[in-house]
């Protein structure tokens, strides 16, 4: 089995426990907190997310690139310094204008959360920065452990706070603890490489800042635009509708993008490191891009189909009746999820091929179109219509970006589209029993049993056809359940 696939499985499998725990506890959180609580929580972190993504001016994306670890260490220190400056300035701004922001966004209680604002930015930013360093050192096991520990601590704080006194602050504090736990785990590992940081000085910081200036010039803007696309949606939904609609959207988004956080992010982390190495050695990343793209299509397609067929039933049964509308949102957003799932891990091709300018323009156009769509549909006063337009826009733009990235890597778009069609037809055929059951309105329990059965069939065939993936999973099972001799 290739080292690349081994690292993906190591990171994904170790993270599986933490993500599975989070998934299992989501029905608990959905019954403790209301959609309005989730809505204010999402608005808060939409603001934090926009600040976080520019907190170190995207220099953390350059940590992988230097040949010498000492130079990479200087980039890490530069990032940490920039985070402190950005946090101080943004906290002051938020404190001064939070009252106006609260009124404009129809988000009562936002001002009372001011003390959590700098903590959220620092913990999230430091986790990203140290994650880049640990990935450079190929310590993917450390990243996975951090995700496991953070999921446990974060969910424990959210549930504990909700039991004592349910409010958006409990959800926010849980997320902060989640990020802080990851940061602590990564810091502990980074300190074992402290010798690379000893010669860091103002001159070295200035040198790397100039050497990798394309990242703040292009990547920072691209990342800001990309992040603003996601975070502007809850903000605009709050402005035009209410925190309840934001909460329903946030839950739908969280559930359908769970595979991205589990497998997609793991692939993206390992892919970026491997692509940098491949480019330095061979000057080409075509082979690895084609393999990763096909694997992502095979994984994401069936998830999309399941959500589109029984999304409302899944949400109502597992989360509670008050979240049934979120299931309708999820069904509408599922195609967007699929295109995003197969494209996001490949996004780092822009950085690897030093085409940050193209990334910037793509994200700017996506942001403009997203905001325009939400403003127009928001004025019409129909949340469902907003979801339809939002999903359609996401599908169009992410498909465009996916084709551009494949061409940039030297992969034939025709071949990639052929893979998508092949797995779509295969997925629909496997789903036929589920479609028939849905047509005849069978009970929810029977519907879920059939859904589980067809899911097992689909992924069993996919794994059987992928020799490397099959070997990797067998190796993983062997390490978890060793055979006694």
BELMO-V71737 format. One record per residue. N is the residue number from 1. PSI is psi in degrees with one decimal (none if undefined). OMEGA is omega in radians with two decimals (* if undefined). Layout:
BEGIN
<<N:PSI:OMEGA> <N:PSI:OMEGA>>
END
This chain:
BEGIN
<<1:138.6:-3.12> <2:152.2:3.12> <3:-33.8:3.13> <4:-51.4:-3.14> <5:-36.2:3.11> <6:-42.4:3.13> <7:-39.2:3.11> <8:-47.4:-3.12> <9:-35.8:3.11> <10:-47.9:-3.11> <11:-43.1:-3.10> <12:-44.0:-3.07> <13:-39.6:3.12> <14:-30.0:3.12> <15:-21.8:-3.06> <16:-42.0:-3.12> <17:-48.3:-3.12> <18:-43.7:-3.13> <19:-38.2:3.12> <20:-39.6:3.10> <21:-43.9:3.11> <22:-40.4:3.13> <23:-43.3:-3.13> <24:-37.1:-3.10> <25:-11.1:3.12> <26:-42.5:3.08> <27:-28.6:3.08> <28:-47.9:3.14> <29:-37.6:-3.11> <30:-20.0:3.11> <31:-15.4:3.08> <32:-44.3:-3.08> <33:149.0:-3.14> <34:164.6:3.04> <35:-33.8:3.11> <36:-38.8:3.09> <37:-46.1:3.11> <38:-33.5:3.14> <39:-47.7:3.13> <40:-38.4:3.05> <41:-43.9:-3.11> <42:-38.7:3.10> <43:-43.5:3.12> <44:-49.1:-3.08> <45:-14.0:2.98> <46:-41.4:3.08> <47:-46.4:3.13> <48:-41.6:-3.10> <49:-39.3:3.13> <50:-40.9:3.12> <51:-41.8:-3.08> <52:-40.3:-3.04> <53:-21.8:3.11> <54:6.5:-3.04> <55:-31.8:3.10> <56:20.8:3.05> <57:31.0:3.07> <58:13.0:3.09> <59:-22.0:3.14> <60:-23.6:3.11> <61:-15.8:-3.12> <62:-6.8:-3.07> <63:-33.1:-3.10> <64:-22.7:-2.88> <65:-40.0:-3.07> <66:147.3:3.07> <67:-30.3:-3.11> <68:135.2:3.14> <69:-30.8:3.13> <70:-39.9:3.12> <71:-39.6:3.09> <72:-37.7:3.10> <73:-37.0:3.10> <74:-35.4:3.10> <75:-41.0:3.11> <76:-46.0:-3.13> <77:-37.2:3.08> <78:-42.6:3.13> <79:-44.5:-3.13> <80:-39.2:3.11> <81:-44.9:-3.13> <82:-34.8:3.11> <83:-43.2:3.14> <84:-42.5:-3.14> <85:-47.2:-3.11> <86:-41.2:-3.14> <87:-43.8:-3.13> <88:-47.5:-3.11> <89:-46.7:-3.08> <90:-35.0:3.10> <91:-42.3:3.10> <92:-44.8:-3.14> <93:-45.2:-3.12> <94:-38.4:3.14> <95:-41.1:-3.10> <96:-39.9:-3.00> <97:6.0:-3.06> <98:-32.3:3.10> <99:-45.1:3.12> <100:-39.7:3.12> <101:-42.5:-3.14> <102:-43.0:-3.13> <103:-43.6:-3.09> <104:-39.9:-3.07> <105:5.1:3.12> <106:45.0:-3.07> <107:73.9:-3.13> <108:135.1:-3.14> <109:-5.5:-3.10> <110:-39.0:-3.11> <111:-33.5:-3.11> <112:-12.0:-3.11> <113:12.3:-3.03> <114:-36.2:-3.10> <115:-22.9:3.14> <116:-12.1:-3.05> <117:-55.2:-3.14> <118:-33.4:3.11> <119:-42.2:-3.13> <120:-42.9:-3.13> <121:-49.2:-3.07> <122:-48.6:-3.09> <123:-43.6:-3.13> <124:-43.3:-3.11> <125:-45.2:-3.12> <126:-37.9:3.11> <127:-42.0:3.11> <128:-45.8:-3.07> <129:-50.9:-3.12> <130:-28.5:3.06> <131:-35.4:3.10> <132:-40.6:3.13> <133:-46.9:-3.12> <134:-36.6:3.09> <135:-38.7:3.10> <136:-38.6:-3.14> <137:4.3:3.12> <138:34.4:3.08> <139:60.8:-3.04> <140:-24.0:3.06> <141:-36.1:3.10> <142:-42.2:3.09> <143:-42.5:-3.12> <144:-44.4:3.12> <145:-38.9:3.10> <146:-40.1:3.12> <147:-37.4:3.12> <148:-52.7:-3.11> <149:-41.1:-3.09> <150:-37.7:3.12> <151:-41.4:3.14> <152:-51.5:-3.08> <153:-42.1:-3.11> <154:-47.8:-3.13> <155:-35.1:3.12> <156:-42.8:3.12> <157:-43.6:-3.14> <158:-44.8:-3.14> <159:-44.4:3.13> <160:-43.8:3.12> <161:-38.3:-3.14> <162:-36.7:3.12> <163:-40.6:-3.14> <164:-51.5:-3.12> <165:95.8:-3.08> <166:125.2:3.09> <167:165.0:3.11> <168:-27.3:-3.13> <169:-34.3:3.13> <170:-42.2:3.09> <171:-40.6:-3.13> <172:-45.3:-3.14> <173:-37.2:3.11> <174:-40.8:3.12> <175:-38.3:3.11> <176:-43.8:3.11> <177:-38.1:3.07> <178:-52.6:-3.12> <179:-37.7:-3.14> <180:-37.8:3.12> <181:-44.8:3.09> <182:-44.5:-3.12> <183:-40.9:-3.13> <184:-44.5:3.13> <185:-44.1:-3.14> <186:-35.4:3.11> <187:-40.3:3.12> <188:-42.3:3.12> <189:-39.5:-3.14> <190:-35.1:-3.13> <191:-20.8:3.07> <192:-12.7:3.09> <193:24.3:-3.00> <194:-24.2:-3.11> <195:-24.7:3.10> <196:-17.7:-3.07> <197:-7.5:-2.99> <198:-29.0:-3.09> <199:12.3:3.13> <200:134.5:3.14> <201:175.0:3.11> <202:-36.6:-3.13> <203:-41.6:3.13> <204:-35.4:3.09> <205:-42.7:3.12> <206:-38.5:-3.11> <207:-47.6:-3.11> <208:-30.4:3.10> <209:-39.7:3.12> <210:-38.3:-3.10> <211:-38.8:-3.07> <212:38.2:-3.08> <213:-17.0:3.11> <214:-27.6:-3.11> <215:-48.4:3.04> <216:-28.7:-3.12> <217:-40.4:-3.06> <218:-51.1:-3.07> <219:-39.4:-3.13> <220:-45.2:3.11> <221:-41.6:3.13> <222:-44.7:3.13> <223:-37.8:3.11> <224:-45.3:3.13> <225:-42.9:-3.14> <226:-44.8:3.14> <227:-40.2:3.14> <228:-30.2:3.09> <229:-47.8:-3.13> <230:-43.5:-3.04> <231:-21.0:3.09> <232:-24.5:-3.13> <233:-53.1:3.09> <234:-38.0:-3.13> <235:-45.3:-3.14> <236:-34.4:3.07> <237:-37.4:3.08> <238:-40.9:-3.11> <239:-44.1:-3.05> <240:-27.2:-3.07> <241:-98.5:-3.11> <242:166.0:3.06> <243:-26.4:3.12> <244:-45.8:3.09> <245:-39.8:3.10> <246:-42.8:-3.14> <247:-42.0:3.10> <248:-42.9:3.10> <249:-43.4:-3.11> <250:-40.6:3.13> <251:-43.8:3.12> <252:-44.8:-3.14> <253:-42.8:-3.11> <254:-42.4:-3.09> <255:-48.5:-3.06> <256:-22.0:3.11> <257:9.4:3.07> <258:-44.0:3.10> <259:-32.6:3.11> <260:-41.8:3.14> <261:-30.3:-3.13> <262:-70.6:-3.04> <263:-43.6:-3.08> <264:-46.5:3.14> <265:-34.5:3.10> <266:-44.0:3.11> <267:-41.9:-3.13> <268:-42.3:-3.12> <269:-47.7:-3.12> <270:-37.6:-3.12> <271:-44.0:-3.12> <272:-44.7:3.14> <273:-44.7:-3.11> <274:-40.1:-3.12> <275:-39.0:3.10> <276:-43.3:3.14> <277:-45.5:-3.12> <278:-40.9:-3.13> <279:-39.8:3.12> <280:-32.3:-3.07> <281:-44.0:-3.01> <282:-18.1:-3.10> <283:3.4:-3.12> <284:143.7:3.09> <285:17.9:-3.05> <286:-48.6:-3.04> <287:-47.4:-3.09> <288:-35.9:3.13> <289:-44.7:-3.12> <290:-43.2:-3.14> <291:-44.4:-3.11> <292:-41.3:-3.13> <293:-46.0:3.14> <294:-41.5:-3.13> <295:-39.4:3.12> <296:-40.4:3.10> <297:-45.9:-3.10> <298:-32.5:-3.13> <299:-45.4:-2.99> <300:-27.5:-3.03> <301:-47.7:-3.03> <302:-34.4:3.08> <303:-44.0:3.11> <304:-45.3:-3.11> <305:-41.9:3.14> <306:-45.1:-3.13> <307:-39.9:-3.13> <308:-30.5:-3.08> <309:-46.6:-3.03> <310:28.3:-3.14> <311:-53.2:-3.13> <312:-41.1:3.13> <313:-41.3:3.13> <314:-45.9:-3.09> <315:-43.2:-3.12> <316:-41.8:-3.06> <317:-46.0:-3.02> <318:-29.5:-3.05> <319:-19.4:-3.10> <320:156.6:-3.05> <321:-30.2:-3.10> <322:-10.3:-3.12> <323:12.6:-3.10> <324:-35.9:3.12> <325:-32.4:3.08> <326:-32.1:3.07> <327:-36.6:3.06> <328:-41.1:3.08> <329:-44.2:-3.10> <330:-40.3:3.13> <331:-41.5:-3.13> <332:-38.7:-3.05> <333:-9.8:-3.04> <334:-45.0:3.11> <335:-38.3:3.08> <336:-42.1:3.10> <337:-45.5:-3.08> <338:-48.5:-3.13> <339:-39.2:3.10> <340:-39.2:-3.12> <341:-41.7:-3.11> <342:-12.5:-3.08> <343:-38.4:-3.03> <344:-45.7:3.13> <345:-24.5:-3.13> <346:-1.9:-3.06> <347:-29.1:-3.12> <348:-7.1:3.04> <349:-34.2:3.10> <350:-44.8:-3.12> <351:-41.7:-3.11> <352:-42.1:-3.12> <353:5.1:3.12> <354:47.3:3.09> <355:46.6:-3.07> <356:-29.0:-3.14> <357:-42.0:3.11> <358:-39.7:3.10> <359:-41.7:-3.13> <360:-49.3:-3.08> <361:-37.2:3.10> <362:-48.1:-3.08> <363:-33.4:3.09> <364:-45.7:3.12> <365:-39.2:3.12> <366:-41.1:3.13> <367:-46.7:-3.13> <368:-45.5:-3.12> <369:-40.4:-3.13> <370:-48.0:-3.14> <371:-42.7:3.14> <372:-44.7:-3.14> <373:-44.3:-3.11> <374:-36.6:3.11> <375:-46.5:-3.12> <376:-50.4:-3.11> <377:-32.4:3.12> <378:-38.2:3.12> <379:-23.0:3.11> <380:-14.4:3.02> <381:23.6:-3.12> <382:106.1:-3.13> <383:-38.4:-3.14> <384:-42.9:3.11> <385:-38.7:3.10> <386:-41.0:3.13> <387:-40.6:3.13> <388:-47.3:-3.13> <389:-38.0:3.13> <390:-44.8:-3.13> <391:-44.0:-3.14> <392:-42.4:3.11> <393:-42.9:3.13> <394:-42.1:3.13> <395:-46.1:-3.10> <396:-50.5:-3.05> <397:-38.8:-3.14> <398:-31.2:3.05> <399:-42.8:3.09> <400:-46.2:-3.13> <401:-38.5:3.13> <402:-44.9:3.13> <403:-38.2:3.13> <404:-42.9:-3.14> <405:-41.4:3.13> <406:-43.2:3.09> <407:-39.6:-3.14> <408:-34.9:-3.14> <409:-3.9:3.13> <410:13.3:-3.14> <411:136.2:3.12> <412:124.0:-3.14> <413:-35.6:3.13> <414:-42.7:3.13> <415:-41.1:-3.13> <416:-41.8:3.11> <417:-34.2:3.08> <418:-38.4:3.11> <419:-40.7:3.13> <420:-45.7:3.14> <421:-40.5:-3.12> <422:-45.9:-3.12> <423:-26.6:3.06> <424:-48.0:3.13> <425:-44.2:3.13> <426:-43.4:-3.13> <427:-41.7:3.13> <428:-40.6:3.12> <429:-42.7:3.13> <430:-31.9:-3.10> <431:-3.9:-3.07> <432:-44.2:3.09> <433:-36.3:3.13> <434:-40.1:3.11> <435:-40.3:3.11> <436:-43.9:3.13> <437:-40.4:3.12> <438:-39.0:-3.13> <439:-37.9:-3.13> <440:8.3:3.03> <441:50.1:3.09> <442:169.3:-3.11> <443:157.0:-3.11> <444:-40.2:-3.12> <445:-47.6:3.13> <446:-37.2:3.12> <447:-42.4:-3.13> <448:-33.8:3.09> <449:-45.1:3.13> <450:-41.0:3.12> <451:-41.8:3.11> <452:-39.2:-3.11> <453:-46.8:-3.12> <454:-30.2:3.09> <455:-42.5:3.10> <456:-42.4:-3.14> <457:-48.2:-3.08> <458:-52.9:-3.05> <459:-24.7:3.04> <460:-42.7:3.13> <461:-42.0:3.13> <462:-45.8:-3.13> <463:-39.5:3.14> <464:-36.0:-3.11> <465:-19.7:-3.12> <466:97.0:-3.03> <467:-43.3:-3.12> <468:-43.9:3.13> <469:-40.5:3.11> <470:-46.0:3.13> <471:-39.4:-3.14> <472:-41.6:3.12> <473:-37.9:3.09> <474:-39.8:3.09> <475:-39.8:3.12> <476:-47.0:3.12> <477:-35.6:3.12> <478:-34.3:3.12> <479:-31.0:3.14> <480:-40.1:3.13> <481:75.7:-3.07> <482:142.2:3.13> <483:128.0:3.14> <484:132.9:3.11> <485:none:*>>
END
